[in-house]
Amino acid sequence: MVGAALLAAGCGGGAPDAAQDTARFTSMQAAGSETSSAPQATEPSADRPADTGAAWKREYEWVLEHPDDYPVNSAAQYTPGGASKYAIVEATGGGTPELLLAVGQGHTNPVIVFTIGTDGKAVATTDVLIIGTPGDGAARETVWAAEDGNGLYQISGSSRSSQALSRHFVLDGTSLSKTGERDINKDAPGSEYLGIDWVDIYNRQPLTEGTLTVAPLGAAAGTAGAGSSLTAGPGQVQFTGTVVRKTGAELMAPLGRGMPSGESPDSEYFLLWLDSPMQVTGRKNVETLTREVEYIALGSREYWANGKTHERHPEWEAYVGKRMVFVKDQNTIYFPSDTSMPLGAVWAGDDDTYAVLD
């Protein structure tokens, strides 16, 4: 589990004291938090206008424009760079919402929580939470909001099971303090949890409107953008379509071919069928090429002659019939060189952002 790997990763001196219960799961801390040039100064700089009106929006806007001002300790096991994501969440019950900034790229993203301090400035937590797929395996880390606006939940589970561990954290100054934990069924966790819609850092609409990017679980996509406002930023590609279920026979019939590797033609594939075909550029081995694509592969359930069933992200079956938008980083688009099904398809990835449109 990620928790064990990161427990000793505290900033400047290893793991936290055993008597403390402060963010034990994510003991990583933001590096240089005491000397950061981030917006905690008492006077605005010449290129940063004094806050008037919706001051908290201006503070969070500054954070989104300068995410690198909040470096994260390398012990967080993430890859710096890439497009960060954010969310607007009520986590303290104070009326002014909190900003969650998920930084980095790769399989995991540390999440820094920002509040508005007594001086009106944005203050970053020195502890972080985690979203993503640590180890590029079955493990899944998710952050959920609290329906009562009190704290945040770190949800640790696996793509192979509906069971997960829920840890509840509340803000304690610049720390995240754990108040409890329990096992849950992440497919039916209870009304006290809200899903968080993660928004691309280039999309400022939710911040401008002052809209919380949360929704009841089942209405919110787990790593989604903010509804129809999700759009591609620089270096990204947007795919919009409807999630469908197709059998292998249905996919291969237009090609006049049977199944390529002995799969049953009754095998099921869950696809984002695009509103219209797109010219997409990606890599295939060492070459870059452009192809017309009709769909993006999401998941599959393949049946084999030996009686075995192989599933890959079958959770997308629950989205069949829903219209959705996906945003992929351009450098994550690959065309396969093998004969796996769906043949030649670009796959959605764990780092993509997505949203249910209707």
Sine and cosine of phi, psi and omega as CSV:
sin_phi,cos_phi,sin_psi,cos_psi,sin_omega,cos_omega
0.00,0.00,0.52,-0.85,0.01,-1.00
-0.85,0.52,-0.62,0.79,-0.06,-1.00
-0.82,0.57,-0.69,0.72,-0.01,-1.00
-0.92,0.40,-0.62,0.78,-0.04,-1.00
-0.93,0.36,-0.48,0.88,-0.12,-0.99
-0.97,-0.23,-0.07,1.00,-0.11,-0.99
-0.86,0.50,-0.56,0.83,-0.05,-1.00
-0.99,-0.10,0.32,0.95,-0.13,-0.99
-0.98,-0.19,0.41,0.91,-0.01,-1.00
-0.90,0.43,0.33,-0.94,-0.05,-1.00
-0.99,0.16,0.76,-0.65,0.16,-0.99
0.88,0.47,0.81,0.59,0.12,-0.99
0.68,-0.74,0.31,0.95,0.15,-0.99
0.99,0.14,-0.46,-0.89,-0.15,-0.99
-0.93,0.36,0.41,-0.91,0.05,-1.00
-0.93,0.37,0.32,-0.95,0.01,-1.00
-0.85,0.53,0.65,-0.76,-0.07,-1.00
-0.88,0.47,-0.39,0.92,-0.01,-1.00
-0.98,0.22,-0.26,0.97,-0.03,-1.00
-1.00,-0.04,0.45,-0.89,0.07,-1.00
-0.82,-0.57,0.65,0.76,-0.07,-1.00
-1.00,-0.09,0.95,-0.32,0.07,-1.00
0.74,0.67,0.78,0.62,0.01,-1.00
-0.88,0.48,-0.58,0.81,-0.03,-1.00
-0.91,0.42,-0.65,0.76,-0.06,-1.00
-0.82,-0.57,0.98,0.20,-0.08,-1.00
-0.99,0.14,-0.02,1.00,0.06,-1.00
-0.89,0.45,0.55,-0.84,0.02,-1.00
-0.79,-0.62,0.42,-0.91,0.03,-1.00
-0.93,0.38,0.80,-0.59,-0.02,-1.00
-0.94,0.34,0.59,-0.81,0.08,-1.00
0.92,0.39,0.47,0.89,-0.09,-1.00
-0.91,0.41,-0.40,0.92,-0.04,-1.00
-0.99,0.10,-0.32,0.95,-0.06,-1.00
-0.85,-0.53,0.24,0.97,-0.07,-1.00
-0.88,0.48,0.55,-0.83,0.09,-1.00
-1.00,0.03,0.16,0.99,0.00,-1.00
-0.92,0.39,0.21,-0.98,-0.16,-0.99
-0.94,0.34,0.95,0.31,0.15,-0.99
-0.84,-0.54,0.10,0.99,0.04,-1.00
-0.94,0.34,0.39,-0.92,-0.05,-1.00
-0.99,0.10,-0.33,0.94,-0.01,-1.00
-0.87,-0.49,0.68,-0.73,0.05,-1.00
-0.94,0.34,0.56,-0.83,0.05,-1.00
-0.97,0.22,0.13,-0.99,-0.08,-1.00
-0.90,0.44,-0.52,0.86,-0.03,-1.00
-1.00,-0.09,0.18,0.98,0.02,-1.00
-0.81,-0.59,0.97,-0.23,-0.11,-0.99
-0.89,0.45,0.51,-0.86,0.06,-1.00
-0.87,0.50,0.58,-0.82,-0.06,-1.00
-0.97,0.26,0.82,-0.58,0.12,-0.99
-0.70,-0.72,0.38,-0.92,0.00,-1.00
0.93,0.36,-0.80,-0.61,-0.01,-1.00
-0.98,0.22,0.98,0.21,-0.13,-0.99
-0.88,0.48,-0.63,0.77,-0.05,-1.00
-0.90,0.44,-0.54,0.84,0.05,-1.00
-0.91,0.42,-0.65,0.76,0.02,-1.00
-0.91,0.42,-0.63,0.77,0.03,-1.00
-0.89,0.45,-0.72,0.70,-0.01,-1.00
-0.95,0.33,-0.52,0.85,0.10,-1.00
-0.87,0.50,-0.66,0.75,0.03,-1.00
-0.87,0.49,-0.68,0.73,0.02,-1.00
-0.87,0.50,-0.71,0.70,-0.04,-1.00
-0.92,0.38,-0.47,0.88,0.04,-1.00
-0.99,0.16,-0.30,0.95,-0.06,-1.00
-0.72,-0.69,0.81,0.59,-0.06,-1.00
-0.89,0.46,-0.45,0.89,-0.02,-1.00
-0.96,0.27,-0.14,0.99,0.09,-1.00
-0.96,0.30,-0.10,1.00,-0.03,-1.00
-0.84,-0.54,0.93,0.37,-0.04,-1.00
-0.91,0.41,0.52,-0.85,-0.01,-1.00
-0.94,-0.33,0.66,-0.75,0.02,-1.00
-0.78,0.62,0.66,-0.75,-0.04,-1.00
-0.88,0.47,-0.31,0.95,0.03,-1.00
-0.91,0.41,-0.21,0.98,0.01,-1.00
-0.94,0.34,-0.14,0.99,0.08,-1.00
0.84,0.55,0.85,0.53,0.07,-1.00
-0.68,-0.73,0.21,-0.98,0.00,-1.00
-0.97,-0.23,0.91,-0.41,0.01,-1.00
-0.87,0.50,0.38,-0.93,0.03,-1.00
0.99,-0.13,-0.01,-1.00,-0.03,-1.00
0.99,0.14,0.06,-1.00,-0.05,-1.00
-1.00,0.08,0.87,-0.49,0.06,-1.00
-0.96,0.29,0.26,-0.96,0.06,-1.00
-0.81,-0.59,0.37,-0.93,0.01,-1.00
-0.63,-0.77,0.23,-0.97,0.08,-1.00
-0.55,-0.83,0.48,-0.88,0.07,-1.00
-0.94,-0.33,0.89,-0.45,-0.16,-0.99
-0.67,-0.74,0.59,-0.81,0.16,-0.99
-1.00,-0.01,0.92,-0.39,-0.08,-1.00
-0.82,-0.58,-0.04,1.00,0.00,-1.00
-0.82,-0.58,-0.14,0.99,-0.02,-1.00
0.95,0.32,0.28,0.96,-0.08,-1.00
-1.00,-0.01,-0.05,1.00,0.01,-1.00
0.99,-0.11,-0.62,0.78,0.11,-0.99
-1.00,-0.04,0.84,-0.54,-0.11,-0.99
-0.94,0.34,0.21,-0.98,0.07,-1.00
-0.98,-0.19,0.43,-0.90,0.08,-1.00
-0.96,-0.28,0.79,-0.61,0.11,-0.99
-0.96,-0.28,0.81,-0.59,-0.01,-1.00
-0.90,-0.45,0.92,-0.39,0.06,-1.00
-1.00,-0.09,0.92,-0.39,-0.17,-0.99
-0.96,-0.28,0.33,-0.94,0.12,-0.99
1.00,0.04,-0.10,-0.99,0.04,-1.00
-0.64,-0.77,0.00,-1.00,-0.04,-1.00
0.99,-0.13,-0.47,-0.88,-0.16,-0.99
-1.00,0.10,-0.37,0.93,0.03,-1.00
-0.72,-0.69,0.48,-0.88,0.03,-1.00
-0.75,-0.66,0.88,-0.47,0.14,-0.99
-0.91,0.40,0.61,-0.79,-0.01,-1.00
-0.91,-0.41,0.91,-0.41,0.07,-1.00
-1.00,-0.04,0.68,-0.73,0.01,-1.00
-0.97,-0.25,0.78,-0.63,0.01,-1.00
-0.93,-0.37,0.70,-0.72,0.13,-0.99
-0.84,-0.54,0.19,-0.98,0.09,-1.00
-0.99,-0.15,0.87,-0.49,-0.04,-1.00
-0.97,0.24,0.03,-1.00,-0.02,-1.00
-0.91,0.41,-0.36,0.93,0.04,-1.00
-1.00,0.03,0.08,1.00,0.02,-1.00
0.99,0.11,0.06,1.00,-0.03,-1.00
-0.99,-0.15,0.44,-0.90,0.06,-1.00
-0.95,0.31,0.76,-0.65,-0.02,-1.00
-0.86,-0.50,0.77,-0.64,-0.03,-1.00
-1.00,-0.08,0.60,-0.80,0.12,-0.99
-0.95,0.32,0.53,-0.85,0.08,-1.00
-1.00,0.06,-0.27,0.96,0.13,-0.99
-0.99,-0.15,0.38,-0.92,0.03,-1.00
-0.74,-0.67,0.36,-0.93,0.19,-0.98
-0.98,-0.22,-0.01,-1.00,-0.11,-0.99
-0.69,-0.72,0.67,-0.74,0.25,-0.97
-0.82,-0.57,0.50,-0.87,0.07,-1.00
0.77,-0.64,-0.35,-0.94,-0.09,-1.00
-0.80,-0.59,0.99,0.17,-0.03,-1.00
-0.86,0.52,0.72,-0.69,0.02,-1.00
0.99,0.16,0.01,1.00,-0.01,-1.00
0.83,0.56,0.60,0.80,0.00,-1.00
-0.85,-0.52,-0.60,-0.80,-0.04,-1.00
-0.99,0.13,-0.29,0.96,-0.05,-1.00
-0.88,0.47,0.62,-0.78,0.02,-1.00
-0.72,-0.69,0.76,-0.65,0.07,-1.00
-0.89,-0.46,0.77,-0.64,-0.05,-1.00
-0.69,-0.73,0.51,-0.86,0.12,-0.99
-0.91,-0.41,0.79,-0.61,0.07,-1.00
-0.90,-0.44,0.41,-0.91,0.05,-1.00
-1.00,-0.06,0.26,-0.97,0.02,-1.00
-0.99,-0.13,0.72,-0.69,-0.03,-1.00
-0.88,0.48,-0.51,0.86,-0.01,-1.00
-1.00,0.03,0.09,1.00,0.04,-1.00
0.97,0.25,0.24,0.97,-0.05,-1.00
-0.92,-0.39,0.99,-0.15,0.10,-1.00
1.00,0.06,-0.14,-0.99,-0.03,-1.00
-0.68,-0.74,0.40,-0.92,0.01,-1.00
-0.91,-0.42,0.76,-0.65,0.18,-0.98
-0.99,-0.11,0.88,-0.48,-0.06,-1.00
-0.95,-0.30,0.87,-0.49,-0.04,-1.00
-0.90,-0.44,0.85,-0.52,-0.03,-1.00
-0.43,-0.90,-0.40,-0.92,-0.05,-1.00
-0.63,-0.78,0.51,-0.86,0.06,-1.00
-0.93,0.36,-0.23,0.97,-0.06,-1.00
-1.00,-0.08,-0.04,1.00,-0.08,-1.00
-0.56,-0.83,0.51,-0.86,0.07,-1.00
-1.00,0.10,-0.17,0.99,0.00,-1.00
-0.99,0.15,0.62,-0.78,-0.02,-1.00
-0.49,-0.87,0.30,-0.95,0.07,-1.00
-0.97,-0.23,0.80,-0.60,0.02,-1.00
-0.96,-0.28,0.83,-0.55,0.10,-1.00
-0.91,-0.41,0.76,-0.65,-0.02,-1.00
-0.98,-0.18,0.80,-0.60,0.01,-1.00
-0.87,-0.50,0.62,-0.78,0.13,-0.99
-0.86,-0.52,0.42,-0.91,0.02,-1.00
-0.97,0.23,0.75,-0.66,0.01,-1.00
-0.74,-0.67,1.00,0.04,-0.15,-0.99
0.92,0.38,-0.85,-0.53,0.06,-1.00
-0.98,-0.18,0.20,0.98,0.02,-1.00
-0.96,-0.28,0.27,-0.96,0.14,-0.99
-0.91,-0.42,0.91,-0.42,-0.08,-1.00
-0.97,-0.26,0.77,-0.64,0.01,-1.00
-0.98,0.20,0.76,-0.64,0.00,-1.00
-0.95,-0.31,-0.17,0.98,0.01,-1.00
0.15,-0.99,0.21,-0.98,0.06,-1.00
-0.47,-0.88,0.44,-0.90,0.05,-1.00
-0.32,-0.95,0.35,-0.94,0.07,-1.00
-0.99,0.16,0.63,-0.78,0.01,-1.00
-0.68,-0.73,0.27,-0.96,0.22,-0.98
-1.00,-0.09,0.95,-0.32,-0.12,-0.99
-0.94,0.35,-0.23,0.97,0.08,-1.00
-0.99,0.14,-0.31,0.95,0.05,-1.00
-0.53,-0.85,0.94,0.35,-0.19,-0.98
-0.98,0.20,-0.38,0.92,-0.05,-1.00
0.90,-0.44,0.36,-0.93,-0.12,-0.99
-0.96,0.29,-0.20,0.98,-0.01,-1.00
-0.96,0.28,-0.16,0.99,-0.01,-1.00
-0.97,-0.25,0.62,-0.79,0.13,-0.99
-0.84,-0.54,0.67,-0.74,0.11,-0.99
-0.96,0.29,0.47,-0.88,0.01,-1.00
-0.94,-0.35,0.79,-0.61,0.08,-1.00
-1.00,-0.04,0.94,-0.33,0.00,-1.00
-0.99,0.14,0.76,-0.65,-0.12,-0.99
-0.93,-0.36,0.67,-0.74,0.07,-1.00
-0.85,0.52,0.65,-0.76,-0.10,-0.99
-0.88,0.47,-0.38,0.93,0.00,-1.00
-0.99,0.16,-0.26,0.97,-0.03,-1.00
-1.00,-0.10,0.98,-0.21,-0.09,-1.00
-0.99,-0.10,0.09,1.00,-0.09,-1.00
-0.85,0.53,-0.74,0.67,0.01,-1.00
-0.87,0.50,-0.62,0.79,0.02,-1.00
-0.93,0.38,-0.71,0.71,0.00,-1.00
-0.86,0.50,-0.64,0.77,-0.03,-1.00
-0.99,0.12,-0.19,0.98,-0.03,-1.00
0.93,0.37,0.56,0.83,-0.09,-1.00
-0.99,-0.10,0.77,-0.63,0.12,-0.99
-0.93,0.38,0.72,-0.69,-0.03,-1.00
-0.99,-0.15,0.85,0.52,0.03,-1.00
-0.75,-0.66,0.34,-0.94,0.03,-1.00
-0.33,-0.94,0.39,-0.92,0.07,-1.00
-0.84,0.55,0.62,-0.78,0.01,-1.00
-0.87,0.49,0.70,-0.72,-0.13,-0.99
0.97,-0.23,-0.49,0.87,0.10,-0.99
-0.99,-0.14,-0.37,0.93,-0.02,-1.00
-0.95,-0.30,0.64,-0.77,0.13,-0.99
-0.98,0.19,0.66,-0.75,-0.16,-0.99
-0.86,0.51,-0.56,0.83,0.04,-1.00
-0.80,-0.60,0.70,0.71,-0.20,-0.98
-1.00,0.02,0.23,-0.97,0.20,-0.98
-1.00,-0.04,-0.04,-1.00,-0.12,-0.99
-1.00,0.07,1.00,0.08,0.08,-1.00
0.79,0.61,-0.63,-0.78,-0.07,-1.00
-0.94,0.34,-0.11,0.99,0.00,-1.00
-0.99,0.14,-0.10,0.99,0.01,-1.00
-0.93,0.37,0.86,-0.51,0.01,-1.00
-0.69,-0.73,0.38,-0.93,-0.01,-1.00
-0.97,0.24,0.64,-0.77,0.10,-0.99
-0.98,-0.19,-0.16,-0.99,0.03,-1.00
-0.84,0.54,0.71,-0.71,0.02,-1.00
0.97,0.24,0.26,0.97,-0.02,-1.00
-0.80,-0.59,0.33,-0.94,0.01,-1.00
-0.79,-0.61,0.70,-0.72,-0.03,-1.00
-0.96,-0.28,0.71,-0.70,0.04,-1.00
-0.84,-0.54,0.78,-0.62,-0.01,-1.00
-0.80,-0.60,0.74,-0.67,0.00,-1.00
-0.07,-1.00,-0.32,-0.95,-0.03,-1.00
-0.87,-0.50,0.68,-0.73,0.01,-1.00
-0.97,0.24,0.80,-0.60,-0.02,-1.00
-0.78,-0.62,0.30,-0.95,0.13,-0.99
-0.93,-0.38,0.82,-0.57,0.03,-1.00
-0.80,-0.60,0.61,-0.79,0.12,-0.99
-0.99,0.13,0.29,-0.96,0.06,-1.00
-0.87,0.50,-0.62,0.78,0.01,-1.00
-0.88,0.48,-0.66,0.75,0.00,-1.00
-0.91,0.41,-0.58,0.82,-0.02,-1.00
-0.97,0.25,-0.57,0.82,-0.09,-1.00
-1.00,0.01,-0.34,0.94,-0.03,-1.00
-0.83,0.55,-0.71,0.70,0.01,-1.00
-0.88,0.47,-0.37,0.93,0.01,-1.00
-1.00,0.01,-0.14,0.99,-0.02,-1.00
0.93,0.37,0.52,0.85,-0.08,-1.00
-0.74,-0.67,0.36,-0.93,0.12,-0.99
-1.00,0.02,-0.10,-0.99,0.00,-1.00
-0.92,0.40,0.68,-0.73,-0.19,-0.98
-0.97,0.24,-0.44,0.90,-0.14,-0.99
-0.76,-0.65,0.37,0.93,0.05,-1.00
1.00,-0.02,0.10,1.00,0.08,-1.00
-0.92,0.40,0.44,-0.90,0.10,-0.99
-0.93,0.36,0.64,-0.77,0.07,-1.00
-0.91,0.42,-0.21,0.98,0.06,-1.00
-1.00,0.10,-0.04,1.00,0.05,-1.00
-0.83,0.56,0.54,-0.84,-0.09,-1.00
-0.93,-0.36,0.63,-0.77,-0.01,-1.00
-0.76,-0.65,0.74,-0.67,-0.01,-1.00
-0.98,-0.22,0.85,-0.52,-0.20,-0.98
-0.76,-0.65,0.54,-0.84,0.24,-0.97
-1.00,0.00,0.98,-0.18,-0.03,-1.00
-0.99,0.13,0.91,-0.42,-0.17,-0.99
-0.93,0.37,0.48,-0.88,0.04,-1.00
-0.85,0.53,-0.55,0.84,0.09,-1.00
-0.42,-0.91,0.48,-0.88,0.00,-1.00
-0.84,0.54,0.54,-0.84,-0.04,-1.00
-0.81,-0.59,0.54,-0.84,0.20,-0.98
-0.99,0.10,0.88,-0.47,-0.10,-0.99
-0.83,-0.55,0.74,-0.67,0.03,-1.00
-0.98,-0.20,0.74,-0.67,0.01,-1.00
-0.40,-0.92,-0.05,-1.00,-0.01,-1.00
-0.97,-0.25,0.58,-0.81,0.14,-0.99
-0.74,-0.68,0.95,-0.31,-0.18,-0.98
0.85,0.53,-0.88,-0.47,-0.04,-1.00
-0.98,-0.18,-0.02,1.00,-0.05,-1.00
-0.97,-0.25,0.47,-0.88,0.08,-1.00
-0.96,-0.27,0.76,-0.66,-0.01,-1.00
-0.59,-0.81,0.26,-0.97,0.00,-1.00
-0.86,-0.50,0.76,-0.65,-0.01,-1.00
-0.74,-0.68,0.39,-0.92,0.15,-0.99
-1.00,0.05,0.78,-0.62,0.00,-1.00
-0.86,-0.52,0.58,-0.81,0.03,-1.00
-0.98,-0.21,-0.37,0.93,-0.08,-1.00
-0.42,-0.91,0.30,-0.96,0.11,-0.99
-0.91,-0.42,0.74,-0.67,0.00,-1.00
-0.98,0.22,0.72,-0.69,0.00,-1.00
-0.93,-0.37,-0.70,0.71,-0.06,-1.00
-0.28,-0.96,0.09,-1.00,-0.04,-1.00
-0.40,-0.92,0.35,-0.94,0.15,-0.99
-0.65,-0.76,0.98,-0.20,-0.12,-0.99
-0.97,-0.24,0.68,-0.73,0.03,-1.00
-0.96,-0.29,0.67,-0.75,-0.07,-1.00
-0.84,-0.53,0.36,-0.93,-0.08,-1.00
-0.88,0.47,-0.44,0.90,0.00,-1.00
-0.98,0.18,0.09,1.00,0.04,-1.00
1.00,0.02,-0.07,1.00,-0.02,-1.00
-1.00,0.10,0.47,-0.88,0.07,-1.00
-0.88,-0.48,0.75,-0.66,0.02,-1.00
-0.90,-0.43,0.82,-0.57,-0.01,-1.00
-0.92,-0.39,0.60,-0.80,0.08,-1.00
-0.72,-0.69,0.94,-0.35,-0.03,-1.00
0.76,0.65,0.83,0.56,0.01,-1.00
-0.93,0.37,-0.16,0.99,-0.01,-1.00
-0.88,0.48,-0.33,0.95,0.00,-1.00
-0.95,0.32,-0.21,0.98,0.07,-1.00
-0.86,0.52,-0.53,0.85,-0.02,-1.00
-0.92,0.39,-0.26,0.97,-0.06,-1.00
-0.99,-0.17,0.01,1.00,-0.02,-1.00
-0.83,0.55,0.76,-0.64,-0.02,-1.00
1.00,-0.09,-0.20,0.98,-0.01,-1.00
-1.00,0.00,0.61,-0.80,0.08,-1.00
-1.00,0.00,0.75,-0.67,-0.14,-0.99
-0.65,-0.76,0.30,-0.95,0.11,-0.99
-0.82,-0.58,0.69,-0.72,0.06,-1.00
-0.85,-0.52,0.60,-0.80,0.11,-0.99
-0.84,-0.54,0.83,-0.56,0.02,-1.00
-0.90,-0.44,0.60,-0.80,0.20,-0.98
-0.92,0.38,0.68,-0.73,-0.05,-1.00
-0.82,0.57,-0.60,0.80,-0.06,-1.00
-0.98,0.21,0.06,1.00,0.07,-1.00
-0.95,-0.30,0.16,0.99,0.00,-1.00
-1.00,-0.04,0.89,-0.46,-0.01,-1.00
-0.76,-0.65,0.63,-0.78,0.15,-0.99
-0.98,-0.18,0.81,-0.58,-0.05,-1.00
-0.94,0.35,0.49,-0.87,0.03,-1.00
-0.97,-0.24,-0.06,1.00,0.00,-1.00
-0.99,-0.14,-0.16,-0.99,-0.05,-1.00
-0.96,-0.28,0.42,0.91,0.05,-1.00
-0.93,0.36,0.47,-0.88,0.02,-1.00
-1.00,-0.07,0.50,-0.86,-0.12,0.99
-0.92,0.40,0.70,-0.72,-0.17,-0.99
-0.86,0.51,0.86,-0.51,0.08,-1.00
0.95,0.30,0.21,0.98,-0.13,-0.99
-0.99,0.15,0.56,-0.83,0.22,-0.97
-0.98,0.21,0.72,-0.69,-0.01,-1.00
-0.98,-0.19,0.60,-0.80,0.21,-0.98
-0.92,0.40,0.51,-0.86,-0.04,-1.00
-0.86,-0.50,0.24,-0.97,-0.02,-1.00
-0.91,0.41,-0.36,0.93,-0.02,-1.00
-1.00,-0.04,-0.05,1.00,0.03,-1.00
-0.94,0.35,0.45,-0.89,0.17,-0.99
-0.97,-0.23,0.53,-0.85,-0.06,-1.00
-0.47,-0.88,0.31,-0.95,0.02,-1.00
-0.46,-0.89,0.56,-0.83,0.11,-0.99
-0.99,0.12,0.80,-0.59,-0.01,-1.00
-1.00,0.01,-0.69,0.73,0.04,-1.00
-0.29,-0.96,0.00,0.00,0.00,0.00
